[in-house]
Every structure is written in structure tokens, then in C-alpha cells.
């Protein structure tokens, strides 16, 4: 699926996403034109989704992160769709994941402090449709956070 050139380009992008196209090509040992073509193909194939900014929420004053594990009342045919649509409307929800098993969904919620979280919880989270059960897990510390792949 990926050849050595693709892997070198992706490794260099993971190591330093701010590299210019010319620097990326030089570090990967290919011409800038070849690097550009390869990256274009990786994007077309859906392997490279693009580049994005990684925001440190704490630096912006969001000191609380809570993971909510939610079980839905699945007797309603559109429970998942309606819940997800409503959860997307909460600005402080930064991630929504679905699961197989006892827990149906997980929401990541950020807040400035515990008072702010309580307000979000009471006013927005508890208003979400089709919830049968909810469990909150507060993040104390993130010990490891690395999305890079072993290429």
C-alpha cells in the first residue's frame, strides 16, 4: 500500500508538520515535484487527510476535561442519530465516539473550571435525548498523547 518514499514523507510530516514542501522533500530524499505528487496521491487515497492545528485547551483557560460514557435508550429507532446531532451542538464537546458493548458513546467535554462544567452538565448534557445512563470520568493528567504511526 505504501512504498518507502511514501513512508519517508509521512514520517517527516509527523516529525515536523510545519516543514515547507521543499524542506519535506529534502528530508525525505526526493525532489520537491515528486514529493508534491506523492502527497497529492496520499490525499486522493484518503491516507493523508490534511494538516490541522493542535490547540492546547489549557492555554486558553479550559482546565477541566471530562469523559462521559453514555448508554442510550435504544428502544427509539433514531436514538443514535438524534443524540449525536444534539451533542454536536454543544460547543464544549470536543469529541464523540461510538462503541460496541455496554457503553454506546463517549463524549469528551472541556470546561474552564468545575463550576463551568456543572453548568454545561446541567444545562446541556442532561438535556441530550435518549440517555439511559451516564458516567463521568474526570481527567486528572494526560501522561501520553501521541498520534504518530510507526511508519
N, C-alpha and C positions, 0 to 999 in steps of 0.2 A: 504494500500500500504506500508506504513512504520509502524513498531511497535515501542514500547518505546525504545528498545535498539538501533535501527537504528537512532531514533531521538536524543538520548543522544550522540551517536558517532558523528553525523553530527553537533550538537550544539557545542561540544568540538572542532571539527576541525575548525568550523567557528570562534570560540573564539580565538584559537591559532593554526594556521596551521603548526607551527614549532614543535609541540609536536611529540615526538618519539612514536612509536606504543605502547610501554609499558606504557608510561605516558597517552596516549589517552585511553587505556583500563582501567587503574586505575581510571581516572577521570570519565569515563562512567560507572564504577562499573561492569566491565566484565573481563574475563580472556583475556590475550593477544591473545591466539589462537582463541577465539570466536570473538574478535574484528577484527582480520585479516580476518577471514572467512566472517564476515558481510560486511566489507569494500570491499572485493572481489566481493560479490554478488551485492553490490550497484554499483560497477563499471561495472559489466556484464550487469546490467539492464539499464545502461546509466544515472543513477541518480548522481553518483559521477564521474565527467569527469577526475579528476586528480587534482594535485596541480600545481600551477604556481606562478611565481614571479610577484609581483606588482611593476612596475617601476615608480618612481617619475620623470616624464619627465622634470620638472622644475629643479631638482637637476642635471640633465645632460645638462642644458643650453637651454632647449626649453621653453621659456617664453610666447609663444603665442599659444592659442588653438582657432581654428575656426571651427564652424559647418556650413557646406554648405548644403543647401536644394536645391535639383535639380529635375527639371521636365524634362523628356525625350521626344523626338520626337518619339512617339510610332507608327508612320507610317512605321517604319522599323521593320521587323519581329524579328530580333535578337538584337534590341536596348539594352535591359536589359543585355543580356549576354556579348555583346561587350563592353558596358560601364563598367560593373563590372570587366571584365578581365583587361581592361586598367587601371582602378582605383587601382586595386591590385598591379599594377606595380609601383605605386608612393610610395616611401619609407616613406614619411611623413604622408600618410593616415593610421590612426591607427584603424579606424572602418568604416564599410559600413553597412547601414541598409536600408531595403526596406519598403515602406509604401503603404497603400491603401489611395486614396484621391488625392488631388491636387498635392501634393509633392510625387514624386516617390521614391527618395532615399535621404539619409543623409550621408555625409562623415564627419568624424572628422579628422582634419588636424592639425598637430603640426609644429611649426617653432621656430627658435631661437629668431627672432625679426620680426618687421613689414617689414623690407627690405627683409628678407629671405622669409617671407610669400608672398610678392609681386612677388618674383622670382618664387616660386612654382606655384602661381596662373597663372602668365603669361606663363610660360614655360610648365607646366604640366596639371594643372586643365583645362585651356581653350582649351587644345588640346584633351580633352576627347571627344569621339564620341557621337553623337545623343543628345546633350543637347539642350533643347528648352528654359529653363530658369534656372537661378541660383540665390540664395540669400545667402549672408554670414552673419552669426551671430558670433561675437567675444565673447568669454568667458571672462567676467570681473572677476568673482570669483566663485569658487565651494563652495557652502555653506553646502552641504550634499552629501556624497558619501558612501553608504553602500549597499553592495550586499548581505548581510546575510539575510537568510529567517527566518521567525518566526516558528521555529520548537519546 
